[in-house]
Amino acid sequence: MLVYGFINSVILMMIALGFSITFGISRVANFSHGGFYILGGILTWYGLIKLGLPYFLSAGLSIIIVGIIGAVMYRVVLVRLRGLELSEVIATFSLGIVILELLRGLGVFGYEFRNPVFIDGSVEIFGVGVGIQRIIIVCAGAVLLLILHVFVHHTKMGLAFRGVAQQEHTALSVGINPDQVSMLSLAMGSIMCALAAVLILPLGVISVDEGYDILIKALAVCIIGGLESTLGVLVAAFIIGYIEVLTSMYISSSLTSVIPLACMLVILLIRPSGIFGKSKEIEERV
């Protein structure tokens, strides 16, 4: 329970982190997150199986392509809808559906669409057999958090990201272009989404329907932790991750898909802004 709960929590954190970063900086809720996730996986598969590219080259290219699509989505569509939250949700959700259903129409289903693990085999941790791919995911999650912390706090671009996230108009007055930063945040969130897909999808098959599940999980983790809080995403991922494992072990594995939705409903009733969210409390005080 402890070992697989931890691994499951890291997987949820990686799934949700790109969504949280994008919203925290640009205030855009990217509802095409699930579509980008599956697109990252299928582009890796296509490069690997159809084009015969080396695994890491294929994965790297797919991550870059998804990042470019995220940036183009902002530059072509979202820049015209800034401030219209409902329109932003509709636009991004529509793009996500287009991606997923286009892939379905192209025949992306079945066990044929499966990316191999990076390294085959398993090791024992506290007497529990764990696949090396899962260990790679945990290590990659830790490295990603470290890189993200250094980028946000110790680089010029990261400081610009923080400035726009805190106060867009003030950032504009000191020479920071909010539209450019927001576009880069969409690209960055999309890259992190595709990276999560490259790492996680080798554990199963590439399924179009999983794109919708990924979006729900990302939303649940972000809403529970606080949409703009990286720490909140980490805490919420561990809460949901361990509850899912406990439910699977002691009740029924078929109920694990309900856990994120149930947890999200509970937190919305108790604390609408999430565990570490601040925006709702600020609005109420004002």
C-alpha positions as CSV (number, residue, x, y, z in Angstrom):
1,M,0.0,0.0,0.0
2,L,2.7,2.5,1.0
3,V,4.9,1.7,-2.1
4,Y,2.2,1.7,-4.8
5,G,0.3,4.6,-3.1
6,F,3.5,6.7,-3.4
7,I,4.0,5.8,-7.0
8,N,0.3,6.4,-7.8
9,S,0.5,9.8,-6.1
10,V,3.6,10.8,-8.2
11,I,1.8,9.8,-11.4
12,L,-1.2,12.0,-10.4
13,M,1.1,14.9,-9.6
14,M,2.8,14.6,-13.0
15,I,-0.6,14.5,-14.8
16,A,-1.9,17.6,-13.1
17,L,1.3,19.8,-12.9
18,G,1.1,21.1,-16.4
19,F,-2.6,22.1,-16.0
20,S,-1.7,23.9,-12.7
21,I,1.3,25.8,-14.1
22,T,-0.7,27.1,-17.1
23,F,-3.6,28.3,-14.9
24,G,-1.3,29.7,-12.2
25,I,0.5,31.9,-14.7
26,S,-2.0,32.8,-17.5
27,R,-5.3,32.1,-15.6
28,V,-6.3,29.9,-18.6
29,A,-7.9,26.6,-17.7
30,N,-6.5,24.4,-20.5
31,F,-9.3,21.8,-21.0
32,S,-7.5,20.3,-23.9
33,H,-5.1,18.8,-21.4
34,G,-6.4,15.3,-21.9
35,G,-6.1,15.6,-25.7
36,F,-2.5,16.9,-25.5
37,Y,-1.7,13.9,-23.2
38,I,-2.9,11.3,-25.6
39,L,-1.4,13.2,-28.6
40,G,2.0,13.2,-26.9
41,G,1.7,9.4,-26.5
42,I,0.5,8.6,-30.0
43,L,3.2,10.9,-31.6
44,T,5.8,9.0,-29.7
45,W,4.3,5.7,-30.8
46,Y,4.2,6.9,-34.5
47,G,7.8,8.1,-34.5
48,L,9.0,4.9,-32.8
49,I,6.9,2.3,-34.7
50,K,6.1,3.9,-38.1
51,L,9.2,6.1,-38.7
52,G,11.7,3.9,-36.9
53,L,13.2,6.7,-34.8
54,P,15.1,6.0,-31.6
55,Y,12.8,6.0,-28.6
56,F,14.2,9.1,-26.9
57,L,14.3,11.1,-30.2
58,S,10.7,10.2,-30.9
59,A,9.7,11.1,-27.4
60,G,11.6,14.4,-27.5
61,L,10.0,15.4,-30.8
62,S,6.5,14.6,-29.6
63,I,7.0,16.7,-26.5
64,I,8.3,19.6,-28.6
65,I,5.4,19.3,-31.1
66,V,2.8,19.3,-28.3
67,G,4.4,22.3,-26.8
68,I,4.3,24.2,-30.1
69,I,0.6,23.3,-30.5
70,G,-0.1,24.7,-27.0
71,A,1.7,28.0,-27.9
72,V,-0.1,28.2,-31.3
73,M,-3.5,27.6,-29.5
74,Y,-2.8,30.6,-27.4
75,R,-1.6,32.9,-30.2
76,V,-4.4,32.0,-32.6
77,V,-7.4,31.4,-30.3
78,L,-6.9,32.3,-26.7
79,V,-5.3,35.7,-27.1
80,R,-8.6,36.9,-28.6
81,L,-10.6,35.5,-25.7
82,R,-8.5,36.8,-22.8
83,G,-10.7,37.6,-19.8
84,L,-13.7,35.7,-21.1
85,E,-13.3,32.6,-18.9
86,L,-16.3,30.7,-20.2
87,S,-15.2,31.2,-23.8
88,E,-11.6,30.1,-22.9
89,V,-13.0,26.9,-21.4
90,I,-15.2,26.2,-24.4
91,A,-12.4,26.8,-26.9
92,T,-9.8,24.6,-25.1
93,F,-12.3,21.9,-24.4
94,S,-13.4,21.9,-28.0
95,L,-9.8,21.6,-29.2
96,G,-9.3,18.7,-26.8
97,I,-12.3,16.9,-28.1
98,V,-11.3,17.5,-31.7
99,I,-7.8,16.0,-31.0
100,L,-9.3,12.9,-29.2
101,E,-12.1,12.2,-31.7
102,L,-9.8,12.8,-34.7
103,L,-7.4,10.2,-33.2
104,R,-10.4,7.8,-32.7
105,G,-11.5,8.4,-36.3
106,L,-8.0,7.5,-37.4
107,G,-8.3,4.2,-35.7
108,V,-6.3,4.8,-32.5
109,F,-7.6,2.0,-30.3
110,G,-6.5,-1.5,-29.3
111,Y,-3.4,-3.2,-27.9
112,E,-1.4,-2.3,-31.0
113,F,-1.0,1.2,-29.7
114,R,1.4,0.6,-26.8
115,N,4.7,2.3,-26.1
116,P,7.4,0.0,-24.7
117,V,8.9,0.7,-21.2
118,F,12.2,2.5,-21.1
119,I,13.9,-0.4,-19.2
120,D,12.3,-3.8,-18.7
121,G,12.5,-5.6,-15.4
122,S,11.6,-4.9,-11.7
123,V,13.2,-4.5,-8.3
124,E,12.1,-5.2,-4.8
125,I,11.3,-2.2,-2.5
126,F,10.4,-3.2,1.1
127,G,9.6,-6.7,-0.2
128,V,7.3,-5.4,-3.0
129,G,8.1,-6.0,-6.6
130,V,8.1,-2.7,-8.5
131,G,8.7,-2.2,-12.3
132,I,11.7,-0.1,-13.2
133,Q,9.4,2.1,-15.4
134,R,7.6,3.1,-12.2
135,I,10.8,3.9,-10.5
136,I,11.8,6.1,-13.5
137,I,8.5,7.9,-13.2
138,V,9.1,8.7,-9.5
139,C,12.7,9.9,-10.2
140,A,11.5,12.0,-13.1
141,G,8.8,13.6,-10.9
142,A,11.3,14.6,-8.3
143,V,13.7,16.0,-10.9
144,L,10.8,17.9,-12.6
145,L,9.8,19.6,-9.3
146,L,13.4,20.6,-8.7
147,I,13.8,22.0,-12.2
148,L,10.5,23.9,-11.9
149,H,11.6,25.4,-8.5
150,V,14.9,26.6,-9.9
151,F,13.3,27.9,-13.1
152,V,10.6,29.9,-11.3
153,H,12.9,31.4,-8.6
154,H,16.3,31.7,-10.2
155,T,15.8,32.6,-13.9
156,K,14.7,35.8,-15.6
157,M,11.9,34.1,-17.4
158,G,10.7,32.4,-14.3
159,L,10.6,35.7,-12.5
160,A,8.5,37.1,-15.4
161,F,6.2,34.2,-15.0
162,R,5.8,35.0,-11.3
163,G,5.2,38.7,-12.0
164,V,2.4,38.0,-14.5
165,A,0.9,35.5,-12.1
166,Q,0.8,37.9,-9.2
167,Q,-0.3,41.1,-11.0
168,E,-0.5,41.3,-14.8
169,H,-1.0,45.0,-15.1
170,T,2.0,45.8,-12.8
171,A,4.1,43.3,-14.8
172,L,3.2,45.2,-18.0
173,S,4.3,48.5,-16.5
174,V,7.8,47.2,-15.9
175,G,8.2,45.9,-19.4
176,I,6.9,42.3,-19.2
177,N,4.7,41.3,-22.0
178,P,1.8,39.3,-20.4
179,D,0.6,37.8,-23.7
180,Q,4.1,36.5,-24.5
181,V,4.4,35.1,-21.0
182,S,0.9,33.5,-21.2
183,M,1.8,31.9,-24.5
184,L,5.0,30.5,-23.0
185,S,3.0,29.2,-20.0
186,L,0.6,27.3,-22.4
187,A,3.6,25.9,-24.2
188,M,5.3,24.9,-20.9
189,G,2.1,23.3,-19.5
190,S,1.6,21.4,-22.8
191,I,5.3,20.2,-22.7
192,M,4.8,18.9,-19.1
193,C,1.6,17.2,-20.1
194,A,3.3,15.4,-23.0
195,L,6.3,14.5,-20.8
196,A,3.9,12.9,-18.3
197,A,2.4,10.9,-21.2
198,V,5.7,9.7,-22.5
199,L,6.6,8.5,-19.0
200,I,3.3,7.0,-17.9
201,L,1.7,5.6,-21.0
202,P,4.2,2.7,-21.3
203,L,2.4,1.2,-18.2
204,G,-0.7,0.6,-20.4
205,V,-2.1,1.0,-23.8
206,I,-2.8,4.3,-25.6
207,S,-6.6,4.8,-25.4
208,V,-8.5,7.8,-26.6
209,D,-11.0,7.4,-23.8
210,E,-8.2,7.8,-21.3
211,G,-7.8,11.4,-22.5
212,Y,-11.1,12.3,-20.8
213,D,-10.1,10.4,-17.6
214,I,-6.7,12.3,-17.6
215,L,-8.6,15.7,-17.8
216,I,-10.8,14.7,-14.9
217,K,-7.9,13.6,-12.7
218,A,-5.9,16.8,-13.5
219,L,-8.9,18.9,-12.6
220,A,-9.6,17.0,-9.4
221,V,-6.0,17.3,-8.2
222,C,-5.8,21.0,-9.1
223,I,-9.1,21.9,-7.5
224,I,-8.4,20.0,-4.3
225,G,-5.0,21.4,-3.9
226,G,-5.7,24.9,-5.3
227,L,-5.6,25.7,-9.0
228,E,-2.6,28.1,-8.7
229,S,-0.6,26.2,-6.1
230,T,2.2,23.7,-7.0
231,L,2.4,22.7,-3.3
232,G,-1.3,22.1,-3.3
233,V,-1.1,19.9,-6.4
234,L,1.6,17.8,-4.7
235,V,-0.5,17.5,-1.5
236,A,-3.7,16.7,-3.4
237,A,-2.0,14.1,-5.5
238,F,-0.9,12.2,-2.4
239,I,-4.3,12.5,-0.9
240,I,-6.1,11.1,-3.9
241,G,-3.3,8.6,-4.7
242,Y,-3.4,6.9,-1.4
243,I,-7.2,6.9,-1.2
244,E,-7.4,5.3,-4.6
245,V,-4.9,2.5,-3.5
246,L,-6.8,2.0,-0.2
247,T,-10.1,1.8,-2.1
248,S,-8.7,-0.7,-4.6
249,M,-7.2,-2.9,-1.9
250,Y,-10.1,-3.0,0.6
251,I,-13.3,-2.1,-1.3
252,S,-13.2,-2.5,-5.1
253,S,-10.9,-1.5,-7.9
254,S,-13.9,-0.5,-10.0
255,L,-14.5,2.4,-7.6
256,T,-11.1,4.0,-8.0
257,S,-12.3,6.1,-10.9
258,V,-15.0,7.7,-8.6
259,I,-12.4,8.8,-6.0
260,P,-11.1,11.9,-7.7
261,L,-14.7,13.2,-8.4
262,A,-15.8,12.4,-4.8
263,C,-12.8,14.1,-3.3
264,M,-13.3,17.1,-5.6
265,L,-17.0,17.4,-4.5
266,V,-16.1,17.3,-0.8
267,I,-13.4,20.0,-1.1
268,L,-15.7,22.2,-3.1
269,L,-18.3,22.0,-0.4
270,I,-15.8,22.6,2.5
271,R,-13.1,24.9,0.9
272,P,-14.1,26.1,-2.6
273,S,-10.6,27.6,-3.4
274,G,-8.8,24.3,-2.5
275,I,-6.4,23.4,0.3
276,F,-3.8,26.0,-0.7
277,G,-5.9,28.2,-2.9
278,K,-6.1,31.9,-2.0
279,S,-8.2,33.6,-4.7
280,K,-11.6,32.8,-3.3
281,E,-10.7,34.0,0.2
282,I,-9.3,37.2,-1.2
283,E,-12.5,37.9,-3.2
284,E,-14.6,37.3,-0.1
285,R,-12.5,39.7,2.0
286,V,-12.7,42.4,-0.6
